């Protein structure tokens, strides 16, 4: 398989993985299942950080989450690349604030 930093190539690789295991017809593209898998991966990422595991462990878990995110876009039939750029455009317009000593970027809707 060609290794490329192109999103198109990565999307094709994840699609090939879905096709190989027939995710569409075997429950692998069910959204509830996919959310559970993403939560599991976030837990593994958290464990890497909080337990001081080596960087290669963290990179593997983040990569698992990235593959799940791309696969979720495939399963839900939306263009993740377009969604990414649309969201980045919105995020770049937002203000930042320090909240509890850490930077937050949000719409900061008043709760009054």
DSSP file (Angstrom, degrees, kcal/mol; ACC not computed):
  #  RESIDUE AA STRUCTURE BP1 BP2  ACC     N-H-->O    O-->H-N    N-H-->O    O-->H-N    TCO  KAPPA ALPHA  PHI   PSI    X-CA   Y-CA   Z-CA
    1    1 A X              0   0    0      0, 0.0     2,-0.2     0, 0.0    12,-0.0   0.000 360.0 360.0 360.0 133.6    0.0    0.0    0.0
    2    2 A X        -     0   0    0      1,-0.1     2,-0.6     7,-0.0     0, 0.0  -0.489 360.0-140.3 -68.7 132.8    1.3    3.4   -0.9
    3    3 A X        +     0   0    0     -2,-0.2     2,-0.3     2,-0.0    -1,-0.1  -0.867  36.0 157.5 -97.3 121.7    2.1    5.6    2.1
    4    4 A X        -     0   0    0     -2,-0.6     6,-0.0     2,-0.2    -2,-0.0  -0.969  49.5-134.4-141.9 153.2    1.0    9.2    1.5
    5    5 A X  S    S+     0   0    0     -2,-0.3     2,-0.3     4,-0.1    -2,-0.0   0.311  71.7 117.7 -90.1  10.7    0.1   12.1    3.6
    6    6 A X     >  -     0   0    0      1,-0.1     4,-1.9     2,-0.0     3,-0.2  -0.600  65.8-140.7 -78.4 135.2   -2.8   12.8    1.3
    7    7 A X  H  > S+     0   0    0     -2,-0.3     4,-3.0     1,-0.2     5,-0.2   0.892 102.5  59.8 -59.7 -39.1   -6.2   12.5    3.0
    8    8 A X  H  > S+     0   0    0      1,-0.2     4,-2.3     2,-0.2    -1,-0.2   0.902 105.6  47.4 -57.0 -43.3   -7.6   10.8   -0.1
    9    9 A X  H  > S+     0   0    0      2,-0.2     4,-1.9     1,-0.2    -1,-0.2   0.896 112.8  48.3 -66.9 -40.2   -5.1    8.0    0.3
   10   10 A X  H  X S+     0   0    0     -4,-1.9     4,-2.3     2,-0.2    -2,-0.2   0.913 111.0  51.2 -66.2 -41.4   -5.8    7.6    4.0
   11   11 A X  H  X S+     0   0    0     -4,-3.0     4,-2.6     1,-0.2    -2,-0.2   0.914 109.5  50.3 -60.2 -43.9   -9.6    7.6    3.2
   12   12 A X  H  X S+     0   0    0     -4,-2.3     4,-2.4    -5,-0.2    -1,-0.2   0.879 109.2  52.1 -62.6 -38.1   -9.1    4.9    0.6
   13   13 A X  H  X S+     0   0    0     -4,-1.9     4,-1.8     2,-0.2    -2,-0.2   0.917 111.7  45.2 -65.8 -43.0   -7.0    2.8    3.1
   14   14 A X  H  X S+     0   0    0     -4,-2.3     4,-2.4     2,-0.2    -2,-0.2   0.895 112.3  52.1 -68.0 -38.6   -9.8    3.0    5.8
   15   15 A X  H  X S+     0   0    0     -4,-2.6     4,-2.8     1,-0.2    -2,-0.2   0.914 108.2  51.5 -61.2 -42.0  -12.4    2.2    3.1
   16   16 A X  H  X S+     0   0    0     -4,-2.4     4,-2.7     2,-0.2    -1,-0.2   0.881 109.0  51.1 -62.3 -38.2  -10.4   -0.9    2.1
   17   17 A X  H  X S+     0   0    0     -4,-1.8     4,-1.6     2,-0.2    -2,-0.2   0.917 111.3  47.5 -63.6 -44.6  -10.3   -2.0    5.7
   18   18 A X  H  <>S+     0   0    0     -4,-2.4     5,-2.3     1,-0.2     4,-0.3   0.919 114.5  46.9 -61.7 -43.7  -14.1   -1.6    6.0
   19   19 A X  H ><5S+     0   0    0     -4,-2.8     3,-1.1     1,-0.2    -2,-0.2   0.911 107.3  56.5 -65.2 -42.8  -14.6   -3.5    2.8
   20   20 A X  H 3<5S+     0   0    0     -4,-2.7    -1,-0.2     1,-0.3    -2,-0.2   0.874 118.0  33.5 -57.0 -39.3  -12.1   -6.3    3.8
   21   21 A X  T 3<5S-     0   0    0     -4,-1.6    -1,-0.3    -5,-0.1    -2,-0.2   0.280 106.3-125.0-103.1   9.7  -14.2   -7.0    7.0
   22   22 A X  T X>5 +     0   0    0     -3,-1.1     3,-1.0    -4,-0.3     4,-0.8   0.879  42.9 171.0  49.8  46.8  -17.6   -6.1    5.4
   23   23 A X  H >>X +     0   0    0     -5,-2.3     6,-1.1     1,-0.3     5,-1.0   0.846  68.6  62.5 -55.4 -37.1  -18.3   -3.6    8.2
   24   24 A X  H 345S+     0   0    0     -6,-0.2    -1,-0.3     1,-0.2     3,-0.2   0.858 114.4  32.2 -59.8 -35.5  -21.4   -2.3    6.4
   25   25 A X  H <45S+     0   0    0     -3,-1.0    -1,-0.2     1,-0.2    -2,-0.2   0.395 117.7  53.4-104.0   2.4  -23.1   -5.7    6.7
   26   26 A X  H <<5S-     0   0    0     -3,-0.8    -2,-0.2    -4,-0.8    -1,-0.2   0.182 115.3 -95.8-125.5  17.8  -21.7   -6.9   10.0
   27   27 A X  T ><5S+     0   0    0     -4,-0.5     3,-1.3    -3,-0.2     6,-0.1   0.396  90.2 119.5  88.4  -3.7  -22.4   -4.1   12.4
   28   28 A X  T 3 <S+     0   0    0     -5,-1.0    -4,-0.2     1,-0.3    -5,-0.1   0.657  76.9  48.3 -70.7 -14.7  -19.0   -2.4   12.1
   29   29 A X  T 3  S+     0   0    0     -6,-1.1     2,-0.3    46,-0.1    -1,-0.3   0.285  77.9 126.0-107.7   9.4  -20.6    0.8   10.8
   30   30 A X    <>  -     0   0    0     -3,-1.3     4,-2.4    -7,-0.2     5,-0.2  -0.537  58.6-140.6 -67.2 128.2  -23.3    1.0   13.5
   31   31 A X  H  > S+     0   0    0     -2,-0.3     4,-2.6     1,-0.2     5,-0.2   0.871  98.5  52.2 -64.8 -39.9  -23.0    4.5   15.1
   32   32 A X  H  > S+     0   0    0      1,-0.2     4,-1.9     2,-0.2    -1,-0.2   0.926 112.6  46.8 -62.0 -43.1  -23.7    3.4   18.7
   33   33 A X  H  > S+     0   0    0      2,-0.2     4,-2.2     1,-0.2    -2,-0.2   0.911 112.0  50.4 -62.1 -44.3  -21.0    0.7   18.3
   34   34 A X  H  X S+     0   0    0     -4,-2.4     4,-2.4     1,-0.2    -2,-0.2   0.888 108.2  51.8 -65.2 -39.7  -18.6    3.2   16.8
   35   35 A X  H  X S+     0   0    0     -4,-2.6     4,-2.5     2,-0.2    -1,-0.2   0.916 109.2  51.2 -62.4 -42.0  -19.1    5.8   19.5
   36   36 A X  H  X S+     0   0    0     -4,-1.9     4,-2.2     1,-0.2    -2,-0.2   0.908 110.0  49.4 -61.0 -42.0  -18.4    3.1   22.1
   37   37 A X  H  X S+     0   0    0     -4,-2.2     4,-2.3     2,-0.2    -2,-0.2   0.901 110.6  50.0 -63.9 -40.4  -15.1    2.2   20.3
   38   38 A X  H  X S+     0   0    0     -4,-2.4     4,-2.4     2,-0.2    -2,-0.2   0.900 109.7  50.8 -65.6 -39.7  -14.1    5.9   20.2
   39   39 A X  H  X S+     0   0    0     -4,-2.5     4,-2.0     2,-0.2    -1,-0.2   0.898 109.4  51.8 -62.6 -40.0  -14.8    6.2   23.9
   40   40 A X  H  X S+     0   0    0     -4,-2.2     4,-1.9     1,-0.2    -2,-0.2   0.926 109.8  48.6 -60.9 -45.6  -12.6    3.1   24.5
   41   41 A X  H  X S+     0   0    0     -4,-2.3     4,-2.5     1,-0.2    -2,-0.2   0.888 108.2  53.9 -64.0 -39.1   -9.8    4.7   22.5
   42   42 A X  H  X S+     0   0    0     -4,-2.4     4,-2.7     1,-0.2    -1,-0.2   0.895 107.5  52.0 -61.6 -38.3  -10.1    7.9   24.4
   43   43 A X  H  X S+     0   0    0     -4,-2.0     4,-2.3     2,-0.2    -1,-0.2   0.894 109.7  48.5 -62.5 -40.0   -9.7    5.9   27.6
   44   44 A X  H  X S+     0   0    0     -4,-1.9     4,-1.8     2,-0.2    -2,-0.2   0.872 111.2  50.1 -68.9 -36.8   -6.6    4.3   26.2
   45   45 A X  H  X S+     0   0    0     -4,-2.5     4,-2.0     2,-0.2    -2,-0.2   0.930 110.6  50.5 -63.8 -45.5   -5.2    7.7   25.2
   46   46 A X  H  X S+     0   0    0     -4,-2.7     4,-3.2     1,-0.2     5,-0.3   0.911 108.4  51.8 -58.7 -43.9   -5.9    9.0   28.7
   47   47 A X  H  X S+     0   0    0     -4,-2.3     4,-2.0     1,-0.2     6,-0.3   0.884 107.3  53.3 -62.3 -38.7   -4.1    6.0   30.2
   48   48 A X  H  <>S+     0   0    0     -4,-1.8     5,-2.1     2,-0.2     4,-0.3   0.923 115.6  39.9 -60.2 -44.0   -1.1    6.7   28.1
   49   49 A X  H ><5S+     0   0    0     -4,-2.0     3,-0.9     3,-0.2    -2,-0.2   0.945 119.2  42.9 -72.9 -49.5   -1.0   10.3   29.3
   50   50 A X  H 3<5S+     0   0    0     -4,-3.2    -1,-0.2     1,-0.2    -2,-0.2   0.758 118.6  44.4 -74.0 -23.3   -1.8    9.7   32.9
   51   51 A X  T 3<5S-     0   0    0     -4,-2.0    -1,-0.2    -5,-0.3    -2,-0.2   0.367 108.6-121.4-101.4   4.6    0.4    6.7   33.3
   52   52 A X  T < 5 +     0   0    0     -3,-0.9    -3,-0.2    -4,-0.3    -4,-0.1   0.843  45.6 176.4  64.1  35.1    3.4    8.3   31.5
   53   53 A X      < -     0   0    0     -5,-2.1    -1,-0.1    -6,-0.3     5,-0.1  -0.284  39.8 -80.1 -69.0 160.3    3.5    5.6   28.8
   54   54 A X    >>  -     0   0    0      1,-0.1     4,-1.6     3,-0.1     3,-1.1  -0.159  39.6-110.1 -61.6 155.7    6.1    6.0   25.9
   55   55 A X  H 3> S+     0   0    0      1,-0.3     4,-2.9     2,-0.2     5,-0.2   0.820 116.4  61.3 -56.5 -35.4    5.3    8.3   23.0
   56   56 A X  H 3> S+     0   0    0      1,-0.2     4,-1.7     2,-0.2    -1,-0.3   0.843 103.3  51.1 -65.3 -30.7    4.9    5.4   20.6
   57   57 A X  H <> S+     0   0    0     -3,-1.1     4,-2.1     2,-0.2    -1,-0.2   0.926 111.6  46.9 -67.9 -44.5    2.0    4.1   22.8
   58   58 A X  H  X S+     0   0    0     -4,-1.6     4,-2.6     1,-0.2     5,-0.2   0.924 111.5  50.8 -62.2 -45.1    0.3    7.4   22.7
   59   59 A X  H  X S+     0   0    0     -4,-2.9     4,-2.1     1,-0.2    -1,-0.2   0.875 109.4  51.3 -63.5 -36.2    0.8    7.8   18.9
   60   60 A X  H  X S+     0   0    0     -4,-1.7     4,-2.2    -5,-0.2    -1,-0.2   0.922 111.9  45.8 -66.1 -43.4   -0.7    4.3   18.3
   61   61 A X  H  X S+     0   0    0     -4,-2.1     4,-2.0     2,-0.2    -2,-0.2   0.896 112.9  49.4 -68.4 -39.5   -3.8    5.1   20.4
   62   62 A X  H  X S+     0   0    0     -4,-2.6     4,-2.5     2,-0.2    -1,-0.2   0.889 110.4  52.0 -64.7 -38.1   -4.3    8.5   18.7
   63   63 A X  H  X S+     0   0    0     -4,-2.1     4,-2.6    -5,-0.2    -2,-0.2   0.901 106.1  53.6 -64.7 -40.7   -3.9    6.8   15.3
   64   64 A X  H  X S+     0   0    0     -4,-2.2     4,-2.2     1,-0.2    -1,-0.2   0.925 110.6  47.2 -57.2 -44.2   -6.6    4.2   16.3
   65   65 A X  H  X S+     0   0    0     -4,-2.0     4,-2.5     2,-0.2    -2,-0.2   0.910 110.4  51.9 -65.0 -42.0   -8.9    7.1   17.1
   66   66 A X  H  X S+     0   0    0     -4,-2.5     4,-2.6     2,-0.2     5,-0.2   0.918 109.6  49.3 -60.1 -44.3   -8.1    8.8   13.9
   67   67 A X  H  X S+     0   0    0     -4,-2.6     4,-2.6     1,-0.2    -1,-0.2   0.901 111.2  50.2 -62.4 -40.9   -8.9    5.7   11.9
   68   68 A X  H  X S+     0   0    0     -4,-2.2     4,-2.1    -5,-0.2    -2,-0.2   0.892 110.1  50.6 -63.7 -39.4  -12.2    5.3   13.8
   69   69 A X  H  X S+     0   0    0     -4,-2.5     4,-1.8     2,-0.2    -2,-0.2   0.930 112.0  45.8 -64.8 -45.3  -13.0    9.0   13.0
   70   70 A X  H  X S+     0   0    0     -4,-2.6     4,-1.8     1,-0.2    -2,-0.2   0.923 113.4  50.7 -62.5 -43.1  -12.3    8.5    9.3
   71   71 A X  H  X S+     0   0    0     -4,-2.6     4,-2.9     1,-0.2    -1,-0.2   0.837 106.1  55.4 -63.7 -33.3  -14.3    5.3    9.4
   72   72 A X  H  X S+     0   0    0     -4,-2.1     4,-2.6     2,-0.2    -1,-0.2   0.883 105.7  51.5 -67.6 -37.8  -17.2    7.0   11.1
   73   73 A X  H  X>S+     0   0    0     -4,-1.8     5,-2.2     2,-0.2     4,-0.6   0.895 111.8  47.7 -63.1 -39.2  -17.3    9.6    8.2
   74   74 A X  H ><5S+     0   0    0     -4,-1.8     3,-0.7     3,-0.2    -2,-0.2   0.949 113.8  46.5 -64.0 -48.9  -17.4    6.6    5.8
   75   75 A X  H 3<5S+     0   0    0     -4,-2.9    -2,-0.2     1,-0.2    -1,-0.2   0.870 117.5  42.1 -63.8 -38.0  -20.2    4.9    7.8
   76   76 A X  H 3<5S-     0   0    0     -4,-2.6    -1,-0.2    -5,-0.2    -2,-0.2   0.487 109.5-126.5 -88.9  -3.1  -22.3    8.1    8.1
   77   77 A X  T <<5 +     0   0    0     -3,-0.7     2,-0.3    -4,-0.6    -3,-0.2   0.933  61.3 130.5  58.5  53.6  -21.6    9.0    4.5
   78   78 A X      < -     0   0    0     -5,-2.2     2,-1.0    -6,-0.1    -1,-0.2  -0.952  64.8-108.7-130.4 158.3  -20.2   12.5    5.0
   79   79 A X     >  -     0   0    0     -2,-0.3     4,-2.4     1,-0.2     5,-0.2  -0.730  27.9-171.1 -87.6 102.9  -17.1   14.2    3.7
   80   80 A X  H  > S+     0   0    0     -2,-1.0     4,-2.8     1,-0.2    -1,-0.2   0.850  83.8  57.1 -64.6 -35.6  -14.8   14.6    6.7
   81   81 A X  H  > S+     0   0    0      2,-0.2     4,-2.2     1,-0.2    -1,-0.2   0.943 110.7  42.9 -62.6 -46.7  -12.3   16.7    4.7
   82   82 A X  H  > S+     0   0    0      1,-0.2     4,-2.5     2,-0.2     5,-0.2   0.915 114.3  51.0 -64.1 -42.4  -15.0   19.3    3.9
   83   83 A X  H  X S+     0   0    0     -4,-2.4     4,-2.3     1,-0.2    -2,-0.2   0.891 109.0  52.8 -62.0 -39.1  -16.4   19.1    7.4
   84   84 A X  H  X S+     0   0    0     -4,-2.8     4,-2.8     2,-0.2    -2,-0.2   0.953 111.6  43.7 -60.2 -51.5  -12.9   19.7    8.8
   85   85 A X  H  X S+     0   0    0     -4,-2.2     4,-1.9     1,-0.2    -2,-0.2   0.865 113.0  52.1 -67.7 -35.1  -12.3   22.8    6.7
   86   86 A X  H  X S+     0   0    0     -4,-2.5     4,-1.6     2,-0.2    -1,-0.2   0.923 113.1  45.1 -63.5 -43.1  -15.8   24.2    7.4
   87   87 A X  H  X S+     0   0    0     -4,-2.3     4,-3.0    -5,-0.2    -2,-0.2   0.901 109.9  54.2 -68.5 -40.4  -15.2   23.7   11.2
   88   88 A X  H  X S+     0   0    0     -4,-2.8     4,-2.4     1,-0.2    -1,-0.2   0.899 105.6  54.0 -60.6 -39.3  -11.7   25.3   11.0
   89   89 A X  H  X S+     0   0    0     -4,-1.9     4,-0.5     1,-0.2    -1,-0.2   0.916 112.0  44.5 -60.0 -42.8  -13.1   28.3    9.4
   90   90 A X  H >< S+     0   0    0     -4,-1.6     3,-1.2     1,-0.2     4,-0.5   0.927 112.2  51.7 -66.3 -45.3  -15.6   28.7   12.3
   91   91 A X  H >< S+     0   0    0     -4,-3.0     3,-1.4     1,-0.3    -2,-0.2   0.870 102.7  58.9 -61.5 -37.2  -13.0   28.0   14.9
   92   92 A X  H 3< S+     0   0    0     -4,-2.4    -1,-0.3     1,-0.3    -2,-0.2   0.710 103.6  53.8 -66.6 -18.4  -10.7   30.7   13.5
   93   93 A X  T << S+     0   0    0     -3,-1.2    -1,-0.3    -4,-0.5    -2,-0.2   0.564  91.9  98.2 -88.8 -10.4  -13.4   33.2   14.1
   94   94 A X    <   -     0   0    0     -3,-1.4     2,-0.2    -4,-0.5    13,-0.1  -0.408  69.6-125.5 -83.5 154.7  -13.8   32.4   17.8
   95   95 A X  E     -A  106   0A   0     11,-0.6    11,-1.4    -2,-0.1     2,-0.3  -0.502  19.9-135.0 -88.6 162.5  -12.4   34.2   20.7
   96   96 A X  E     -A  105   0A   0      9,-0.2     2,-0.3    -2,-0.2     9,-0.2  -0.886  19.6-177.8-118.7 154.5  -10.3   32.5   23.4
   97   97 A X  E     -A  104   0A   0      7,-2.4     7,-2.8    -2,-0.3     2,-0.6  -0.974  32.3-112.6-142.5 154.9  -10.4   32.9   27.2
   98   98 A X  E     -A  103   0A   0     -2,-0.3     2,-0.5     5,-0.2     5,-0.2  -0.832  36.4-177.5 -87.2 125.1   -8.5   31.6   30.1
   99   99 A X  E >  S-A  102   0A   0      3,-3.3     3,-1.4    -2,-0.6    -2,-0.0  -0.982  70.2 -17.6-127.5 118.1  -10.8   29.2   32.1
  100  100 A X  T 3  S-     0   0    0     -2,-0.5    -1,-0.1     1,-0.3     3,-0.1   0.874 130.1 -50.9  52.6  40.3   -9.4   27.7   35.3
  101  101 A X  T 3  S+     0   0    0      1,-0.2     2,-0.3     0, 0.0    -1,-0.3   0.549 121.5  95.7  80.5   8.0   -5.9   28.5   34.2
  102  102 A X  E <  S-A   99   0A   0     -3,-1.4    -3,-3.3    -5,-0.0    -1,-0.2  -0.972  78.1-105.0-133.0 148.6   -6.1   27.0   30.7
  103  103 A X  E     -A   98   0A   0     -2,-0.3     2,-0.4    -5,-0.2    -5,-0.2  -0.455  34.8-172.9 -70.6 137.2   -7.0   28.4   27.3
  104  104 A X  E     -A   97   0A   0     -7,-2.8    -7,-2.4    -2,-0.2     2,-0.5  -0.995  12.2-161.1-129.2 138.1  -10.4   27.7   25.9
  105  105 A X  E     +A   96   0A   0     -2,-0.4     2,-0.3    -9,-0.2    -9,-0.2  -0.981  39.3 125.3-118.2 118.0  -11.7   28.6   22.4
  106  106 A X  E    S-A   95   0A   0    -11,-1.4   -11,-0.6    -2,-0.5    -2,-0.0  -0.909  73.7 -97.5-157.2 177.5  -15.4   28.7   22.2
  107  107 A X        -     0   0    0     -2,-0.3   -11,-0.1   -13,-0.1    -1,-0.0   0.668  50.4-150.3 -79.6 -18.0  -18.5   30.6   21.3
  108  108 A X        -     0   0    0      1,-0.2     2,-0.3   -13,-0.1     3,-0.0   0.921  13.7-163.5  47.4  58.5  -18.8   31.5   25.0
  109  109 A X        -     0   0    0      1,-0.1    -1,-0.2     2,-0.0     2,-0.1  -0.564  22.4-115.2 -70.3 130.0  -22.6   31.9   25.1
  110  110 A X        -     0   0    0     -2,-0.3    -1,-0.1     1,-0.1    -2,-0.0  -0.414  13.9-146.6 -66.5 141.6  -23.7   33.7   28.2
  111  111 A X              0   0    0      1,-0.2    -1,-0.1    -2,-0.1    -2,-0.0   0.290 360.0 360.0 -93.2   9.5  -25.8   31.6   30.5
  112  112 A X              0   0    0      0, 0.0    -1,-0.2     0, 0.0    -2,-0.0   0.475 360.0 360.0 -83.3 360.0  -27.9   34.6   31.7
